[in-house]
């Protein structure tokens, strides 16, 4: 390349960098096509070191190739050696199907890293229906099926956090996130929550140590990642209001944060019009979303999925290639067979039955709390999900009361300190799940717990 062209190219690159810096520093709020994310800022050292798996790429080509292909490459087992002849499934609504022949052989075989095409296509339809992501309109959207939502979350956190990074999490926080974060050499910063979810004022207070311009400095320790469970959260059951989500997304834009939306309870909201997701607002391309089939079809299927902008999803896919290779193909095939029979209308009917069930469970739990713990405990009524967050104001720390005295009365709850960013900090809270116990069992369990609480308060 002639020297004058080299100089021109360097000047162009420098100008682009300056424009990008100005956009970030000036709180730019334009269209996606006018705003370019610098994704290299978010990629962890581990993820940067990962390389594509040649064997995985070869397998993906083979499983999607025409029947005329002759493969002498990958070590794919011969399906004639598998002992299964057929799998017949009958659903509770009368839907039924049989997996056999070539379909069963395919289900028992290695498959694509990102998930079987039929399921991924159905999930894309699901996202269009419930989120209508702006990224889809621009072709910058990808889905990867994972071995459950927790597996997806683990991939996300390890792919986008490097040693020394600060990560923002809501406090109290889902213990599954802590189980991934605690062993990492990162600094966890708690952001307060209340009955309306993550508090944007608290988020700004935590970030006040830095300037938005610090996001432009590769040497700055300004947080890069915000983790949240925005709907019907675990442990509090709280849902972040739409107005708060808009503010939080704008804060993420201003400080150039990657927003991890861990949302397995999104479809379990007890309302006709579901609250919008961060992904539905994501014009920048800064939201990575984790979803799950565990609460909808089967927890044992271990089907979850991660979705978001392609440059970030490429890192998730490389992680998948290097460990589990792909999600269970049998359960993916079982799931898509039923979903294709149901179609979206049948799926929505199934969701409605699940919501009706869990809403009745919640109401039963609230009735029992009112009967047995009025005057000594406080709680908010969740608008979905599986959890109640209960405060015992006169008990400084519920840990010993729950783990020793409540357990002795054969009732299990979870102490609030288990969900704290600071695990040694006392907590007056505890978590109750109303998902699996019957109303009668919940009533008896809460009655037993009320005895423990009242004895604890009497002894103060």
C-alpha positions as CSV (number, residue, x, y, z in Angstrom):
1,X,0.0,0.0,0.0
2,X,1.4,3.4,-0.9
3,X,2.5,5.7,2.0
4,X,-0.2,8.2,1.3
5,X,-2.9,5.5,1.5
6,X,-1.4,4.2,4.7
7,X,-1.6,7.6,6.3
8,X,-5.1,8.1,5.0
9,X,-6.2,4.7,6.5
10,X,-4.5,5.6,9.9
11,X,-6.3,8.9,10.0
12,X,-9.6,7.3,9.2
13,X,-9.2,4.8,12.0
14,X,-8.2,7.5,14.4
15,X,-11.2,9.6,13.4
16,X,-13.5,6.6,13.9
17,X,-12.0,6.0,17.4
18,X,-12.6,9.7,18.3
19,X,-16.2,9.6,17.0
20,X,-16.8,6.4,19.1
21,X,-15.3,8.1,22.2
22,X,-17.4,11.2,21.6
23,X,-20.6,9.1,21.3
24,X,-19.9,7.3,24.6
25,X,-18.8,10.4,26.4
26,X,-21.7,12.5,25.1
27,X,-24.5,10.0,26.1
28,X,-25.4,9.4,22.5
29,X,-29.0,8.1,22.1
30,X,-29.4,7.4,18.4
31,X,-30.4,4.5,16.2
32,X,-28.5,1.2,16.3
33,X,-27.1,1.8,12.8
34,X,-25.6,5.1,14.1
35,X,-24.0,3.7,17.2
36,X,-21.2,1.2,17.0
37,X,-20.4,-0.9,20.1
38,X,-16.8,-1.7,20.8
39,X,-17.2,-5.3,22.0
40,X,-13.5,-6.0,22.5
41,X,-13.9,-4.1,25.8
42,X,-16.1,-6.9,27.2
43,X,-14.3,-10.0,26.1
44,X,-12.5,-11.8,29.0
45,X,-8.9,-13.0,28.9
46,X,-10.1,-16.6,28.9
47,X,-12.5,-16.0,26.1
48,X,-9.9,-14.2,24.0
49,X,-7.7,-17.2,24.3
50,X,-10.3,-19.6,23.0
51,X,-10.1,-20.8,19.4
52,X,-12.8,-22.4,17.2
53,X,-12.9,-26.2,17.4
54,X,-12.2,-27.7,14.0
55,X,-13.9,-30.9,15.0
56,X,-17.0,-29.1,16.2
57,X,-17.2,-27.1,12.9
58,X,-16.8,-30.4,11.0
59,X,-19.6,-32.1,13.0
60,X,-21.9,-29.1,12.4
61,X,-21.3,-29.5,8.7
62,X,-21.8,-33.3,8.7
63,X,-25.1,-33.3,10.7
64,X,-26.6,-30.6,8.4
65,X,-25.2,-32.0,5.1
66,X,-27.3,-33.8,2.4
67,X,-27.6,-37.6,2.6
68,X,-25.3,-37.9,-0.4
69,X,-22.3,-36.7,1.8
70,X,-19.8,-39.4,2.6
71,X,-18.0,-38.6,5.9
72,X,-14.6,-40.1,6.7
73,X,-13.8,-37.3,9.1
74,X,-15.1,-36.9,12.6
75,X,-15.4,-39.8,15.1
76,X,-19.2,-39.9,15.0
77,X,-20.6,-43.2,16.5
78,X,-22.5,-45.5,14.2
79,X,-26.2,-45.1,15.1
80,X,-26.8,-48.9,14.5
81,X,-24.9,-49.5,17.7
82,X,-27.4,-47.5,19.8
83,X,-29.8,-49.8,21.7
84,X,-32.9,-47.7,21.4
85,X,-35.6,-48.5,18.8
86,X,-38.2,-45.8,19.5
87,X,-39.3,-43.2,22.1
88,X,-43.0,-42.6,22.4
89,X,-44.3,-39.6,24.2
90,X,-47.8,-38.7,25.3
91,X,-48.5,-35.3,26.8
92,X,-51.1,-34.5,29.4
93,X,-53.2,-32.7,26.9
94,X,-53.4,-35.7,24.6
95,X,-50.7,-34.7,22.2
96,X,-48.4,-37.6,21.3
97,X,-45.6,-38.4,19.0
98,X,-43.0,-41.2,18.4
99,X,-39.3,-40.7,17.7
100,X,-37.9,-43.6,15.6
101,X,-35.9,-44.3,12.5
102,X,-33.7,-41.5,11.2
103,X,-35.2,-39.0,13.6
104,X,-34.2,-41.0,16.6
105,X,-30.8,-41.7,15.1
106,X,-30.3,-38.0,14.8
107,X,-31.5,-37.3,18.3
108,X,-29.1,-39.9,19.7
109,X,-26.2,-38.4,17.8
110,X,-23.8,-35.5,18.2
111,X,-25.4,-32.3,16.9
112,X,-24.8,-28.6,16.2
113,X,-23.1,-26.6,19.0
114,X,-25.8,-23.9,19.0
115,X,-28.7,-26.3,19.1
116,X,-30.7,-28.2,16.5
117,X,-32.0,-25.8,13.8
118,X,-35.7,-26.5,14.4
119,X,-35.5,-25.6,18.1
120,X,-33.4,-22.5,17.4
121,X,-35.9,-21.4,14.8
122,X,-38.8,-21.8,17.2
123,X,-36.9,-19.8,19.9
124,X,-36.4,-17.0,17.4
125,X,-40.1,-16.9,16.9
126,X,-40.6,-16.8,20.7
127,X,-38.3,-13.8,20.9
128,X,-40.1,-12.0,18.1
129,X,-43.4,-12.7,19.9
130,X,-42.4,-11.6,23.4
131,X,-39.4,-9.3,22.9
132,X,-39.2,-8.1,19.3
133,X,-35.5,-7.4,19.7
134,X,-34.2,-4.4,17.7
135,X,-31.1,-6.5,17.0
136,X,-33.2,-9.0,15.0
137,X,-34.2,-6.2,12.6
138,X,-30.5,-5.5,11.9
139,X,-29.3,-9.1,11.6
140,X,-27.1,-8.8,14.7
141,X,-28.9,-11.4,16.8
142,X,-27.9,-15.0,17.7
143,X,-29.2,-17.8,19.9
144,X,-27.3,-20.6,21.5
145,X,-29.1,-23.5,23.3
146,X,-27.3,-24.4,26.6
147,X,-27.6,-27.1,29.2
148,X,-30.0,-25.0,31.3
149,X,-30.1,-21.4,32.2
150,X,-27.3,-21.8,34.8
151,X,-25.0,-23.2,32.2
152,X,-25.7,-20.3,30.0
153,X,-25.1,-17.8,32.9
154,X,-21.8,-19.5,33.7
155,X,-20.7,-19.2,30.1
156,X,-21.7,-15.5,30.0
157,X,-19.9,-14.5,33.2
158,X,-16.7,-16.3,32.4
159,X,-16.6,-15.0,28.9
160,X,-17.0,-11.4,29.8
161,X,-15.1,-11.0,33.1
162,X,-11.4,-10.9,33.5
163,X,-9.2,-10.9,36.7
164,X,-9.5,-7.5,38.5
165,X,-12.8,-6.6,36.8
166,X,-15.6,-5.0,38.9
167,X,-19.0,-6.6,38.3
168,X,-22.3,-5.0,39.4
169,X,-25.0,-7.3,40.9
170,X,-28.3,-6.7,42.6
171,X,-28.1,-7.3,46.4
172,X,-29.6,-9.7,47.4
173,X,-28.6,-11.7,44.5
174,X,-29.3,-15.2,43.0
175,X,-27.0,-17.7,44.7
176,X,-26.3,-19.4,41.3
177,X,-24.6,-16.2,40.2
178,X,-22.6,-16.0,43.3
179,X,-21.5,-19.6,42.8
180,X,-20.0,-18.6,39.5
181,X,-18.6,-15.2,40.6
182,X,-17.1,-16.1,44.0
183,X,-14.2,-18.2,42.6
184,X,-13.4,-15.6,40.0
185,X,-10.7,-13.0,40.8
186,X,-13.2,-10.2,40.4
187,X,-14.7,-7.5,42.7
188,X,-18.4,-7.9,43.3
189,X,-20.3,-4.6,43.9
190,X,-23.8,-4.8,45.3
191,X,-26.7,-2.6,44.1
192,X,-29.7,-2.2,46.4
193,X,-33.1,-3.6,45.4
194,X,-36.6,-3.1,46.8
195,X,-40.1,-4.3,46.0
196,X,-39.8,-2.6,42.6
197,X,-36.6,-4.4,41.7
198,X,-33.1,-3.0,41.1
199,X,-32.8,0.6,42.3
200,X,-31.4,2.9,39.6
201,X,-30.4,5.5,42.2
202,X,-28.4,2.9,44.0
203,X,-26.8,1.9,40.7
204,X,-25.8,5.5,40.0
205,X,-24.4,5.9,43.6
206,X,-22.2,2.8,43.1
207,X,-21.0,4.1,39.8
208,X,-20.4,7.6,41.1
209,X,-16.8,6.6,41.9
210,X,-16.1,6.7,38.1
211,X,-16.9,9.0,35.2
212,X,-18.6,7.7,32.0
213,X,-15.4,8.7,30.2
214,X,-13.5,6.1,32.3
215,X,-15.1,3.5,30.1
216,X,-12.9,4.7,27.3
217,X,-9.7,3.9,29.3
218,X,-8.5,0.3,29.0
219,X,-6.6,0.7,32.3
220,X,-9.6,1.9,34.3
221,X,-11.3,-0.5,36.7
222,X,-14.7,1.0,36.0
223,X,-17.3,-1.9,36.0
224,X,-18.0,-3.4,32.6
225,X,-20.9,-5.8,33.5
226,X,-24.3,-5.4,35.3
227,X,-26.0,-8.6,36.3
228,X,-29.7,-8.7,37.1
229,X,-32.8,-11.0,37.4
230,X,-35.4,-8.4,36.3
231,X,-38.7,-10.3,36.6
232,X,-40.1,-12.2,39.6
233,X,-36.5,-12.5,40.9
234,X,-34.8,-15.1,43.0
235,X,-34.8,-14.6,46.0
236,X,-37.0,-11.5,46.4
237,X,-39.8,-12.2,43.9
238,X,-39.6,-8.6,42.9
239,X,-40.0,-7.3,39.3
240,X,-38.2,-4.3,38.1
241,X,-40.8,-1.8,36.9
242,X,-40.8,-0.7,33.2
243,X,-39.8,2.9,34.1
244,X,-36.9,1.6,36.2
245,X,-35.8,-0.6,33.3
246,X,-35.7,2.3,31.0
247,X,-33.5,4.3,33.5
248,X,-31.2,1.4,34.1
249,X,-30.8,0.7,30.4
250,X,-29.9,4.4,29.9
251,X,-27.4,4.2,32.8
252,X,-25.9,1.1,31.1
253,X,-25.6,3.1,27.9
254,X,-24.0,6.1,29.6
255,X,-21.4,4.0,31.4
256,X,-21.0,1.5,28.5
257,X,-22.0,-1.5,30.6
258,X,-22.8,-5.0,29.3
259,X,-26.3,-5.8,30.8
260,X,-26.8,-9.5,31.6
261,X,-30.5,-10.2,31.8
262,X,-31.0,-13.5,33.7
263,X,-34.7,-14.0,33.2
264,X,-36.0,-17.6,33.7
265,X,-39.3,-16.3,35.2
266,X,-40.2,-13.9,32.5
267,X,-43.0,-16.1,31.2
268,X,-44.3,-16.8,34.7
269,X,-45.6,-13.3,35.3
270,X,-49.2,-13.3,36.6
271,X,-50.5,-10.7,34.2
272,X,-51.9,-10.6,30.7
273,X,-49.5,-8.0,29.4
274,X,-46.0,-9.0,30.4
275,X,-43.5,-6.4,31.5
276,X,-41.0,-5.6,28.7
277,X,-37.5,-7.1,28.8
278,X,-34.2,-5.2,28.5
279,X,-33.7,-7.1,25.3
280,X,-36.8,-5.4,23.8
281,X,-35.2,-2.0,24.6
282,X,-31.7,-2.9,23.3
283,X,-31.0,-0.5,20.5
284,X,-27.2,-0.5,21.3
285,X,-26.6,-4.2,21.3
286,X,-25.4,-4.4,25.0
287,X,-27.9,-7.0,26.4
288,X,-27.1,-10.6,26.8
289,X,-30.2,-12.6,27.8
290,X,-30.4,-16.0,29.6
291,X,-33.7,-18.0,29.4
292,X,-34.9,-21.4,30.5
293,X,-37.3,-24.2,29.7
294,X,-36.9,-25.6,33.2
295,X,-40.1,-23.9,34.6
296,X,-42.0,-24.4,31.4
297,X,-41.4,-28.0,30.0
298,X,-39.1,-29.9,32.3
299,X,-36.3,-29.0,34.7
300,X,-34.6,-32.3,33.9
301,X,-34.4,-31.6,30.2
302,X,-31.7,-29.1,31.0
303,X,-32.6,-26.8,28.1
304,X,-31.8,-23.1,28.4
305,X,-30.5,-20.6,25.9
306,X,-28.5,-17.4,25.6
307,X,-29.3,-14.7,23.1
308,X,-27.8,-11.4,22.2
309,X,-25.5,-9.6,19.7
310,X,-23.5,-11.8,17.4
311,X,-20.1,-10.6,18.3
312,X,-20.7,-11.5,22.0
313,X,-22.6,-14.7,21.2
314,X,-19.6,-15.9,19.2
315,X,-17.7,-16.1,22.5
316,X,-20.5,-18.1,24.1
317,X,-20.4,-20.5,21.2
318,X,-16.7,-21.0,21.6
319,X,-17.2,-21.7,25.3
320,X,-19.8,-24.3,24.4
321,X,-17.5,-25.9,21.8
322,X,-14.8,-26.4,24.5
323,X,-16.9,-28.1,27.2
324,X,-20.3,-29.7,26.7
325,X,-20.0,-29.4,22.9
326,X,-23.8,-29.1,22.6
327,X,-27.0,-29.4,24.7
328,X,-28.7,-32.8,25.0
329,X,-30.0,-33.6,21.5
330,X,-32.7,-36.1,22.8
331,X,-34.3,-33.5,25.0
332,X,-34.0,-30.8,22.3
333,X,-35.9,-33.2,19.9
334,X,-38.5,-34.1,22.6
335,X,-39.1,-30.4,23.2
336,X,-39.4,-29.3,19.6
337,X,-41.7,-32.2,18.7
338,X,-44.2,-31.1,21.3
339,X,-43.8,-27.4,20.6
340,X,-44.4,-27.9,16.8
341,X,-47.6,-29.9,17.7
342,X,-48.7,-27.1,20.0
343,X,-47.6,-24.2,17.8
344,X,-47.4,-20.8,19.5
345,X,-51.1,-20.8,20.3
346,X,-50.9,-24.1,22.2
347,X,-47.7,-23.0,23.9
348,X,-49.5,-19.9,25.2
349,X,-52.3,-22.1,26.5
350,X,-49.8,-24.2,28.3
351,X,-48.2,-21.0,29.8
352,X,-51.6,-19.8,31.0
353,X,-52.2,-23.1,32.9
354,X,-48.8,-22.8,34.5
355,X,-49.4,-19.2,35.5
356,X,-52.8,-20.1,36.9
357,X,-51.2,-22.8,39.0
358,X,-48.4,-20.8,40.5
359,X,-50.7,-17.8,41.1
360,X,-53.0,-20.1,43.2
361,X,-49.9,-21.4,45.0
362,X,-48.8,-17.8,45.7
363,X,-52.2,-16.9,47.0
364,X,-52.2,-19.9,49.3
365,X,-48.8,-18.9,50.7
366,X,-50.0,-15.3,51.3
367,X,-53.1,-16.6,53.1
368,X,-51.0,-18.8,55.4
369,X,-48.5,-16.0,56.1
370,X,-51.4,-13.7,56.9
371,X,-52.9,-16.3,59.3
372,X,-49.7,-17.2,61.1
373,X,-47.2,-14.4,60.9
374,X,-49.2,-11.2,60.9
375,X,-47.6,-8.7,63.2
376,X,-44.2,-10.4,63.4
377,X,-43.2,-10.5,59.7
378,X,-43.4,-8.3,56.6
379,X,-43.6,-9.3,53.0
380,X,-44.6,-8.0,49.5
381,X,-46.9,-9.9,47.1
382,X,-44.9,-10.9,44.0
383,X,-46.4,-10.5,40.6
384,X,-45.1,-13.8,39.3
385,X,-42.5,-16.5,39.8
386,X,-42.0,-18.9,42.7
387,X,-40.6,-16.9,45.7
388,X,-41.6,-14.8,48.7
389,X,-39.1,-12.6,50.5
390,X,-40.0,-12.3,54.2
391,X,-38.6,-9.9,56.8
392,X,-38.6,-10.6,60.5
393,X,-37.9,-7.1,61.8
394,X,-37.2,-8.1,65.4
395,X,-34.7,-10.8,64.4
396,X,-31.3,-9.3,63.3
397,X,-30.1,-12.5,61.6
398,X,-32.4,-15.4,60.6
399,X,-29.5,-17.8,59.8
400,X,-29.3,-19.8,63.1
401,X,-33.1,-19.5,63.7
402,X,-33.7,-21.2,60.3
403,X,-30.8,-23.6,60.1
404,X,-31.2,-25.0,63.6
405,X,-34.5,-24.3,65.2
406,X,-36.8,-24.3,62.1
407,X,-35.0,-27.4,60.8
408,X,-35.6,-29.1,64.2
409,X,-39.3,-28.5,63.6
410,X,-39.0,-30.1,60.2
411,X,-39.5,-27.0,58.0
412,X,-37.0,-25.7,55.5
413,X,-36.6,-22.1,54.5
414,X,-33.5,-20.3,53.2
415,X,-31.8,-17.5,55.3
416,X,-31.5,-14.2,53.6
417,X,-27.7,-14.0,54.3
418,X,-27.2,-16.8,51.7
419,X,-28.2,-14.3,49.0
420,X,-26.1,-11.4,50.2
421,X,-23.1,-10.1,48.4
422,X,-21.4,-9.9,51.8
423,X,-22.1,-13.5,53.2
424,X,-21.2,-12.6,56.8
425,X,-23.5,-9.6,56.9
426,X,-26.6,-10.3,59.2
427,X,-30.0,-10.5,57.4
428,X,-33.5,-10.2,58.9
429,X,-34.9,-11.8,55.7
430,X,-35.6,-15.4,54.6
431,X,-36.9,-16.9,51.4
432,X,-39.9,-19.1,51.0
433,X,-40.7,-21.0,47.7
434,X,-44.3,-21.7,47.1
435,X,-43.7,-23.8,43.9
436,X,-43.9,-27.4,45.0
437,X,-45.5,-27.8,48.4
438,X,-49.3,-28.3,48.5
439,X,-51.4,-25.5,50.1
440,X,-52.0,-27.7,53.1
441,X,-48.3,-28.4,53.4
442,X,-47.4,-24.7,53.0
443,X,-49.9,-23.9,55.7
444,X,-48.4,-26.4,58.2
445,X,-44.9,-25.4,57.3
446,X,-45.6,-21.7,57.9
447,X,-47.4,-22.5,61.1
448,X,-44.3,-24.4,62.4
449,X,-42.1,-21.5,61.3
450,X,-44.3,-19.0,63.1
451,X,-43.7,-20.9,66.3
452,X,-40.0,-20.7,65.8
453,X,-40.2,-16.9,65.1
454,X,-42.4,-16.2,68.1
455,X,-40.1,-18.2,70.4
456,X,-37.1,-16.3,68.9
457,X,-38.7,-13.0,69.6
458,X,-39.8,-14.0,73.1
459,X,-36.2,-14.9,73.9
460,X,-34.8,-11.5,72.9
